[in-house]
Structure formats: C-alpha cells, structure tokens
Amino acid sequence: MLNNEQCWLAVQNHDASQNGCFFYGVITTGVYCRPSCPSRRPLIKNVRFYETTVEAERDGLRPCLRCRPSSDPKIDPSSERVGQVCRYIENHSDESLKIDELAALVGMNRFHLQRVFKSAVGMTPKQYLDAVRLKQLKKGLKEAGDVAEAVYGAGYGSSSRVYEKADTRLGMTPNQYRHGGRGVKITHATITSPLSLITIAAMPKPYHPDFQKWVDALNAYLAGTEPHLHLPVDIRATAFQIRVWNYLQSIPYGEVQSYQEVATGIGQPRAVRAVASACSRNRVALAIPCHRVIRSNGELGGYRWGLARKRVLIDRERSVRSHSQLAN
C-alpha cells in the first residue's frame, strides 16, 4: 500500500524519481498528476494518492495537461528502470538475485520497485526471474548434455527444486521433456456443447482425481449455471500477454470491453494493437475469456475459434446475466 506521508513529501519536493511509483489527484480541480508536476502545490486535504492512472480515472479525474501522467510509459523514468532490471535479471538469471540488490541497482527502494515492476510487467521481480530460469531450463533440456547440466545452467541451486515443481512448470519430468514428452500420458475428454465439440485434457497422470470436477465445471459454465470458470491451465506466454490475459479474467460475466478499454485497463492506453495480438495468441478458450473483447465500433473483431462461436458465447452470457438480474 502507498505511504501517504512519503507520497506527500515527494509531491512537495516535485520528486521526479517517484514518477511512475504513484500518482496524485486533486479533487478540487479534478485532475491527477505525476509527483514531479510543476503545477501549484495543492492543499493536502484535497489530495488523493493512486498506484495507477486507471485508479485515478475511475475516481473521475482527468490527466494533467502539464505533466501528462497518462502519456506513453516508455518516457517514464521508472519504466526505463524497470527495463534495466529486466535486462539484468535476464543476463544474471544463473545467480542468486535479491530484491534489495535489484532495487539498489536502479536507485529505488524495494517496495517501490516491487510495485512499479508488477504494474509494468504484470509479475513481481521474483516471478520474472522464475520465468527466465524456466525458459533457460527448457532450452537447456533440449541442448545440454544431461538433465543436471540443464538444471544448474538455468540457475537452479538443486535438481530437487525443479522436480518438485515439474508438474506445474513443465507438465512432465525434466527427462520426459528432454525427450519430447515420450511416454507421457494425457487424459482427455470431448463433450458436446452449444459451441459444438469441446476437448479438455490434463497431464501427466493417467487419470487425475479432479478431472471429472473440471468437466463438470466446464459443463456448468457453458450451461450458464456457473459464471466463473476456475480451471488449472498450462499457458506459455510473454509477460505482456500474461498481463493482458489476467485482465481478461477480471471482465465480469456477460460484459464486453473494447481492445482500447483493455489497453487502458492494464495501464497502457496506446498498446491497443498489442492487446489485440495478445488476445489472438490465447490458446485456452473460455478459461481465458478473450471472447469478451470486441472492437470500439461494436464489431466482434477476431476470434481464433471462429466469430460464430464468439457471438454465441457473448449472447448466451448476456442472456444469463439478464435473467439473473430480473430474478433478483
């Protein structure tokens, strides 16, 4: 959470080093600014602090025309420092990296780095390090002389840590991954739905004890009796794609948003095309509801499983939501 006293001190000092760490809004003028804004200092009783521009705009505030807090984040000093941290992690993923060391590297304290990094990348520095190591591990398993070489080359301190998380990280053991999944069994089922046939599959066990629960959850979701679909999914994506997909899962059942609204929702209003690209690369239907994103003019846009299915999903969700509201 933001420390109001520290934030107010930064505003009083027009502290540019805090740009991107937070924003402040002035309720009497209806605008929000960066900490370094050269505008006249407001009264503290009229000030509100926000972690993102989205939060400020949800309170009905508009961006300041002097400091332009909603401008392209590429020119934001804190975003540049986040980029430096990302590159450092990528180049030193085989080392033991501490959050304090990463923060000192770019002249920030650990709390500000955590907040700014997650806002910009969609995950914490530790999660980013884990993702980089996993990528290196997968590459090493295909190229290294043996599993141990790949494990230690990726920066893991021991092979036991890799094997403990192999099911969720690789979907199989490191040795099976090394041999292209040879011998791995996949349990799957195909069910009839309003969208035609749908397949759900799980691995690596021959029959996972929760498999029937997942099938039942999918059926309930498609029938409209359960608006939330919680399934463990195996996704491989960039940090930006994960950020977009996480946001899609927050769009309420029965509602749609435009690509522009999604871009604004993740704090990057100019990344409309990148958002559309992330939606098109989603390989997990329903659990990641990219069908709830349409064009600003009301057209459906694209959908990798066909526009007819996208229309059916949107119409069914709206119908269920409408009936539910009438019942209440």
C-alpha positions in Angstrom: 0.0 0.0 0.0 1.1 3.6 -0.6 2.6 5.5 2.3 0.6 8.8 2.2 3.3 10.7 4.2 6.1 9.7 1.8 3.9 10.4 -1.2 3.0 13.9 0.1 6.7 14.6 0.7 7.5 13.6 -2.9 4.8 15.9 -4.2 6.1 18.8 -2.1 9.6 18.3 -3.4 8.4 17.7 -7.0 10.4 14.5 -6.8 10.9 13.1 -10.4 12.5 9.9 -9.0 9.0 8.9 -7.8 7.4 9.3 -11.2 5.6 6.0 -12.0 5.6 4.9 -8.4 2.4 6.7 -7.7 0.1 9.5 -9.0 -1.8 12.1 -7.0 -5.2 13.6 -7.7 -6.6 16.9 -6.7 -10.3 16.7 -6.1 -11.0 20.4 -6.3 -9.5 20.7 -9.8 -10.5 17.2 -11.0 -7.0 16.3 -12.3 -4.3 13.9 -11.5 -0.5 14.4 -11.9 2.9 12.8 -11.6 4.8 13.6 -8.4 7.2 15.9 -10.3 4.4 18.0 -11.8 5.5 21.7 -11.7 1.9 22.9 -11.1 1.0 24.9 -8.0 1.1 22.7 -4.9 -2.4 21.8 -3.7 -3.7 21.6 -0.1 -3.1 18.2 1.4 -6.8 17.9 2.4 -7.7 17.9 -1.3 -5.2 15.3 -2.4 -5.7 11.6 -3.1 -2.9 9.1 -4.0 -3.2 6.3 -6.6 -0.9 3.5 -7.7 -2.1 3.6 -11.3 -3.7 6.1 -13.7 -6.6 3.7 -14.1 -7.5 4.1 -10.4 -7.3 7.9 -10.7 -9.6 7.9 -13.8 -12.1 5.6 -12.1 -12.5 8.4 -9.4 -13.5 10.7 -12.2 -10.1 12.5 -12.5 -8.6 13.6 -15.8 -4.8 13.7 -16.7 -2.9 16.9 -16.1 -2.1 18.8 -19.3 1.3 19.9 -17.9 2.9 16.7 -16.7 0.8 14.3 -18.9 0.7 11.4 -16.4 -1.2 9.1 -18.9 1.4 9.6 -21.7 3.4 6.8 -23.2 5.1 4.9 -20.3 8.2 4.5 -22.4 9.2 8.0 -21.4 8.5 7.4 -17.8 11.8 7.2 -15.8 10.5 4.4 -13.6 9.6 2.3 -16.7 13.1 2.7 -18.0 14.4 1.5 -14.7 12.1 -1.5 -14.8 13.6 -2.3 -18.2 17.1 -2.2 -16.7 16.0 -4.6 -14.0 14.5 -7.0 -16.6 17.7 -7.0 -18.7 19.8 -7.5 -15.5 17.7 -10.5 -14.5 17.9 -12.0 -18.0 21.7 -11.6 -18.0 22.2 -12.9 -14.4 19.5 -15.5 -14.0 22.1 -18.1 -13.0 22.9 -16.0 -9.9 21.2 -15.6 -6.6 19.4 -12.3 -7.0 17.9 -10.4 -4.1 15.2 -7.7 -4.4 17.3 -5.2 -2.4 20.2 -5.7 -4.8 17.9 -5.1 -7.8 16.4 -2.0 -6.2 19.8 -0.5 -5.4 20.9 -1.2 -9.0 18.3 1.4 -10.3 18.3 3.7 -7.3 14.9 2.6 -5.9 13.8 1.1 -2.6 12.5 -2.5 -2.6 8.9 -1.5 -2.1 8.7 1.0 -4.9 10.5 -1.5 -7.2 8.0 -4.3 -6.4 5.0 -2.0 -7.1 6.3 -0.4 -10.2 7.7 -3.6 -11.6 4.5 -5.5 -11.2 2.5 -2.6 -12.6 4.7 -2.5 -15.7 5.5 -6.2 -16.3 2.5 -8.0 -14.7 4.5 -10.0 -12.2 7.0 -9.5 -9.4 10.8 -9.5 -10.0 11.0 -13.0 -8.4 8.2 -14.3 -10.7 10.1 -12.8 -13.6 13.3 -14.5 -12.5 11.4 -17.8 -12.3 10.0 -17.3 -15.8 13.5 -16.5 -17.2 15.0 -19.6 -15.5 12.2 -21.8 -16.8 12.8 -20.6 -20.3 16.6 -21.3 -19.9 15.8 -24.7 -18.4 13.6 -25.7 -21.4 16.3 -24.6 -23.8 18.9 -26.5 -21.8 17.0 -29.7 -21.6 17.0 -29.8 -25.4 20.6 -28.8 -25.9 22.6 -29.7 -22.8 24.5 -33.0 -22.3 22.2 -34.2 -19.5 19.4 -33.0 -17.1 21.8 -31.9 -14.3 23.7 -29.7 -16.7 20.5 -28.0 -17.9 19.2 -27.6 -14.3 22.3 -25.9 -12.9 22.9 -24.0 -16.1 19.5 -22.4 -15.8 20.4 -21.1 -12.3 18.6 -23.6 -10.1 20.5 -24.4 -6.9 19.4 -28.0 -6.9 17.7 -30.5 -9.1 15.2 -31.4 -6.3 13.6 -27.9 -6.6 13.0 -28.5 -10.3 11.5 -31.9 -9.8 9.2 -30.6 -7.0 7.6 -28.2 -9.4 8.0 -30.2 -12.7 4.2 -31.0 -13.0 3.2 -27.3 -12.9 6.2 -25.9 -14.7 6.9 -28.5 -17.4 3.8 -30.7 -17.3 6.1 -33.7 -17.0 9.5 -34.7 -15.6 12.6 -32.9 -16.9 13.8 -36.1 -18.5 10.5 -36.6 -20.3 10.6 -33.0 -21.5 14.2 -33.6 -22.7 12.9 -36.5 -24.9 10.0 -34.5 -26.3 7.3 -35.9 -24.0 7.9 -39.5 -25.0 5.8 -41.9 -22.8 3.7 -39.1 -21.2 0.0 -39.9 -20.9 -2.6 -37.3 -21.4 -6.2 -37.8 -20.1 -8.8 -36.1 -22.3 -12.5 -35.9 -22.8 -14.7 -34.4 -25.5 -18.1 -33.1 -24.7 -21.0 -31.7 -26.7 -21.8 -28.1 -26.2 -23.6 -25.1 -27.8 -20.2 -24.4 -29.4 -20.0 -27.9 -31.0 -17.4 -30.3 -29.5 -15.0 -29.2 -26.8 -12.0 -31.0 -25.5 -10.4 -30.8 -22.1 -7.1 -32.6 -21.4 -4.8 -33.0 -18.4 -1.4 -34.5 -17.7 0.8 -36.2 -16.6 -1.2 -38.7 -14.5 -3.2 -41.4 -16.4 -6.3 -40.1 -14.6 -6.3 -37.0 -12.4 -8.7 -37.2 -9.4 -10.1 -33.8 -10.2 -10.6 -34.5 -13.9 -14.4 -35.1 -13.6 -14.7 -31.9 -11.5 -13.1 -29.9 -14.3 -15.5 -31.4 -16.9 -18.5 -30.7 -14.6 -17.2 -27.1 -14.1 -17.0 -26.6 -17.9 -20.5 -28.0 -18.4 -21.9 -25.7 -15.7 -20.2 -22.7 -17.2 -21.5 -23.4 -20.7 -25.0 -24.0 -19.3 -24.9 -20.7 -17.6 -25.4 -22.0 -14.1 -21.9 -21.0 -13.0 -20.5 -17.7 -14.3 -16.9 -18.4 -13.1 -14.7 -21.0 -14.7 -11.8 -21.9 -12.5 -9.5 -24.4 -14.2 -5.8 -25.0 -13.8 -4.3 -24.0 -17.1 -0.9 -24.5 -18.7 0.0 -21.4 -20.6 3.2 -20.2 -22.1 3.4 -16.5 -22.7 5.3 -13.3 -22.6 5.0 -11.0 -19.5 2.7 -8.7 -21.5 0.5 -11.5 -22.7 0.1 -12.7 -19.1 -0.8 -9.2 -18.0 -3.5 -8.9 -20.7 -4.9 -12.4 -20.0 -5.1 -11.8 -16.3 -7.1 -8.6 -17.0 -9.4 -10.5 -19.3 -10.3 -12.9 -16.5 -11.4 -9.8 -14.5 -14.1 -8.8 -17.1 -17.4 -9.7 -15.5 -19.5 -12.5 -17.0 -22.0 -11.1 -19.5 -20.0 -8.0 -20.2 -17.7 -7.0 -23.1 -14.9 -4.4 -23.4 -13.1 -2.9 -26.4 -9.4 -3.5 -27.1 -8.9 0.2 -26.2 -10.6 -0.3 -22.8 -8.4 -3.4 -22.1 -5.3 -1.4 -23.0 -6.3 1.4 -20.7 -7.2 -1.1 -18.0 -3.7 -2.5 -17.9 -2.3 1.0 -17.8 -1.0 1.1 -21.4 -3.7 3.0 -23.4 -1.6 3.2 -26.5 -1.0 -0.6 -26.7 -4.3 -1.4 -28.5 -2.7 -3.4 -31.2 -0.5 -5.3 -28.8 -3.6 -6.1 -26.7 -5.4 -7.4 -29.9 -2.3 -9.5 -30.7 -2.3 -11.0 -27.1 -5.9 -11.9 -27.5 -5.3 -13.6 -30.8 -2.5 -15.7 -29.3 -4.6 -17.0 -26.4 -4.8 -20.8 -26.9 -7.1 -21.5 -23.9 -10.7 -20.9 -24.8 -13.2 -19.9 -22.1 -10.8 -20.1 -19.1 -9.1 -17.0 -20.6 -12.2 -15.2 -21.9 -10.8 -13.3 -24.9 -14.3 -13.6 -26.4 -15.3 -10.7 -24.2 -13.2 -8.3 -26.1 -14.6 -6.5 -29.2 -13.8 -3.5 -31.4 -14.7 0.0 -30.2 -17.3 0.3 -33.0 -19.2 -2.7 -31.7 -17.9 -5.2 -34.3 -16.8 -8.6 -32.9 -13.2 -8.3 -34.2 -11.3 -11.6 -34.4 -11.5 -14.9 -32.6 -9.3 -17.9 -33.3 -12.2 -20.4 -32.7 -14.5 -18.6 -35.2 -16.7 -15.5 -35.0 -19.9 -17.6 -34.9 -18.7 -19.2 -31.6 -17.7 -15.7 -30.2 -21.2 -14.4 -31.0 -22.8 -17.5 -29.3 -20.7 -17.0 -26.2 -21.5 -13.3 -25.8 -25.2 -13.7 -26.4 -25.5 -16.6 -24.0 -23.6 -14.8 -21.3 -25.7 -11.7 -21.8 -28.9 -13.7 -21.7 -28.0 -15.5 -18.5 -26.9 -12.2 -16.8 -30.2 -10.5 -17.9 -32.3 -13.4 -16.5 -30.3 -13.3 -13.3 -30.9 -9.6 -12.8 -34.6 -10.0 -13.4 -34.8 -12.8 -10.9 -33.2 -10.5 -8.3 
